[in-house]
Amino acid sequence: MTWSAVYDGKVHVIGGYDYKGGFQGRYHQVYDPKANAWSEKAPIPQGANHIGLAVLNDKIYAVGGFLEQNKTPHNKVFAYDVAANRWAEVAPLPKPLGAVATVTLNGKIHAIGGRDTVSVGDHYVYDPATNTWSELAPLPGARDHTGAVVVNGFIHVLGGRFNQFEYNTNLHHVYSPNTNQWKERAPIPTPRSGHGAVWYRNRIFVFGGEGNGFVYGQVEAYDPTTNSWQSYASMPTPRHGMGASLVDDTIYIAGGGPVTGGSLMTSTNEAFTLGTQGR
């Protein structure tokens, strides 16, 4: 139950369930696609699962997370200095949250939705220049475990769940920073939560997730110019609770859970590309 972030062509996977049976993994593992190899970096100071990750100003920010299995969130935020291989604590979230969606837009970090004791629609923005958080228009339809992607200056929030993984949604909302308003867009064909999402070749690609007692391998992509979805080759290993990371022309899907819930983990790392045939 760990997300990922890309910095300088490498995939950083941070936190997650502890394979020894705990839920406060301090893991910080980095995948180099060119070498096809993993390395260890400075562990995050507060181990947790479902940590929101964002890259801004040569740092990787880790936002919130759960201290137990999908519950008991904290509000701490840490910034990782890649060059120094060192973490530092910055201003905390206004409230404890886990499974919060985090994206970078216009030099700030947006933290959207998530869960405290229930799913929320809260929307906070962090300004590194002042080390402060402020509140923006809430996400319509409180939910957590969503996918979030920035496209042409707008934030897309896709899918997610209401309180429990049995109650998934296909909702797709877009936020405009200029108007501080949300609007609906075409829903995801497969309602899901705990999925990975990434902007790739002028589409938002969504990978995996869970819902209705199933773990999904479906790969679906949204075209904002036509407000429509298309299906692509399914994941060889259906999973949830993982991130999607784009490096060059390839998307990497590392880790996750191959069954619903958190009873089983996998170290599988698979790659997707449209190659020369993709439009």
SVG drawing of the C-alpha trace seen along z (x, -y; Angstrom):
<svg xmlns="http://www.w3.org/2000/svg" viewBox="-21 -33 45 46">
<polyline fill="none" stroke="black" stroke-width="0.4" points="0.0,0.0 2.5,-2.5 2.6,-5.2 5.5,-6.3 7.1,-9.5 9.5,-10.1 12.6,-12.3 15.5,-12.6 14.4,-9.5 14.1,-7.2 11.1,-5.8 10.9,-6.4 8.6,-4.1 8.1,-5.2 6.4,-3.7 3.7,-1.0 2.9,2.1 5.8,3.8 6.4,7.2 7.2,8.4 3.5,7.8 3.4,4.1 1.8,1.1 4.5,-1.6 7.0,-0.7 9.8,-3.3 10.9,-2.0 12.4,-4.3 13.4,-2.2 14.5,-3.6 14.2,-2.0 16.5,-2.9 15.0,-1.8 18.2,-2.2 20.0,0.2 16.9,2.2 18.0,2.2 16.8,1.1 18.7,-0.8 17.9,-1.9 17.8,-5.6 17.2,-7.4 14.1,-5.9 11.2,-8.2 11.2,-9.5 7.6,-8.4 6.7,-5.0 3.2,-4.7 1.1,-3.3 -0.9,-5.1 1.4,-8.2 0.7,-10.9 3.7,-11.8 4.6,-14.9 7.7,-16.3 8.5,-20.0 11.6,-22.2 14.2,-19.3 12.4,-17.7 10.0,-14.8 7.2,-15.5 5.5,-12.8 2.1,-13.8 0.2,-12.1 -0.5,-8.3 -2.0,-5.6 -0.3,-4.2 -2.5,-1.1 -4.2,1.0 -6.0,-1.7 -6.8,-3.7 -5.3,-6.0 -3.9,-8.7 -1.3,-11.3 -0.8,-14.8 3.0,-15.0 4.6,-16.1 8.2,-15.5 10.4,-16.8 13.2,-14.6 16.3,-16.4 17.4,-14.1 20.9,-15.5 21.6,-15.3 19.7,-12.0 18.0,-13.6 14.5,-14.2 13.2,-17.2 9.8,-17.8 7.8,-20.8 4.4,-22.3 1.8,-19.5 -1.5,-19.0 -4.4,-20.9 -5.8,-17.5 -4.6,-13.9 -5.2,-12.2 -4.3,-8.9 -4.8,-7.9 -4.9,-11.5 -4.3,-12.5 -1.3,-14.8 -0.3,-16.7 2.0,-19.6 0.5,-22.7 1.9,-26.2 4.7,-25.7 2.4,-24.4 1.2,-21.0 -2.5,-20.1 -3.7,-17.5 -7.2,-16.3 -9.7,-14.0 -8.4,-11.1 -9.6,-9.7 -9.5,-10.5 -12.1,-8.2 -14.3,-8.5 -13.7,-9.6 -13.4,-13.4 -13.5,-15.9 -11.1,-18.3 -8.8,-20.2 -5.6,-21.8 -2.7,-23.5 0.9,-23.8 3.1,-26.8 6.8,-25.9 7.8,-29.6 5.8,-30.3 5.7,-26.7 2.0,-27.0 -1.2,-25.2 -4.5,-26.9 -7.9,-25.6 -9.5,-25.5 -12.8,-24.4 -13.6,-20.8 -13.8,-17.9 -17.4,-17.1 -18.2,-13.6 -15.9,-12.8 -13.6,-9.9 -10.1,-8.4 -7.8,-6.1 -8.3,-8.1 -6.1,-8.8 -5.0,-12.4 -3.2,-13.9 -2.4,-17.4 -3.3,-18.1 -2.8,-21.5 -3.1,-23.4 -6.1,-21.5 -6.3,-18.8 -8.2,-15.6 -9.4,-13.4 -10.5,-10.0 -12.4,-7.2 -11.9,-6.3 -14.0,-4.9 -16.5,-5.9 -15.2,-4.7 -14.8,-1.0 -13.3,0.7 -16.7,2.3 -18.0,-1.1 -16.1,-2.4 -17.0,-5.2 -16.4,-6.1 -16.6,-9.8 -14.2,-12.1 -13.9,-15.7 -11.6,-18.4 -10.4,-21.4 -9.6,-24.8 -7.1,-26.9 -8.2,-30.0 -11.8,-29.8 -11.4,-27.5 -14.2,-25.4 -14.8,-21.7 -16.6,-20.3 -17.6,-16.7 -16.1,-14.9 -16.8,-11.5 -16.7,-8.8 -14.2,-6.0 -15.7,-2.9 -14.5,-0.7 -15.3,-2.1 -12.2,-1.5 -10.0,-2.6 -6.3,-2.1 -5.4,-2.5 -2.4,-4.2 -2.9,-7.2 -0.5,-9.0 -0.5,-11.5 1.0,-9.7 0.8,-10.6 -2.0,-13.1 -4.2,-10.8 -4.7,-9.9 -4.0,-6.2 -5.5,-4.4 -4.1,-1.1 -5.5,1.6 -7.3,0.9 -10.0,2.9 -13.8,3.0 -16.8,5.3 -14.6,8.1 -12.2,8.0 -8.7,6.8 -8.6,5.1 -6.1,5.5 -8.0,3.2 -6.1,0.3 -8.3,-2.6 -7.3,-6.0 -9.1,-9.3 -8.8,-11.8 -9.6,-15.3 -10.0,-16.6 -13.0,-14.3 -14.0,-13.7 -14.0,-10.0 -12.4,-6.7 -10.7,-3.9 -9.4,-0.4 -5.9,0.9 -3.9,4.1 -4.7,5.3 -2.0,5.6 -0.3,9.1 -0.6,9.0 -3.9,7.3 -3.1,5.2 -4.3,2.4 -2.5,0.1 0.3,-1.0 1.4,-3.9 2.0,-4.5 5.3,-6.1 6.2,-7.5 9.9,-7.5 10.7,-8.5 8.1,-6.5 7.4,-3.7 5.0,-3.5 6.2,-1.4 3.9,0.3 5.7,1.6 4.3,3.5 0.7,3.5 -1.8,6.1 -2.9,9.0 -6.0,9.7 -8.6,7.4 -7.7,5.8 -4.3,5.8 -3.7,9.5 -1.2,10.1 1.6,8.1 3.6,8.5 7.0,7.2 6.1,7.5 7.3,4.7 5.8,4.4 6.1,1.9 3.7,0.6 4.3,-1.3 2.3,-2.0 5.5,-1.6 5.5,-2.7 2.0,-1.5 0.3,-3.7 -1.4,-6.9"/>
</svg>
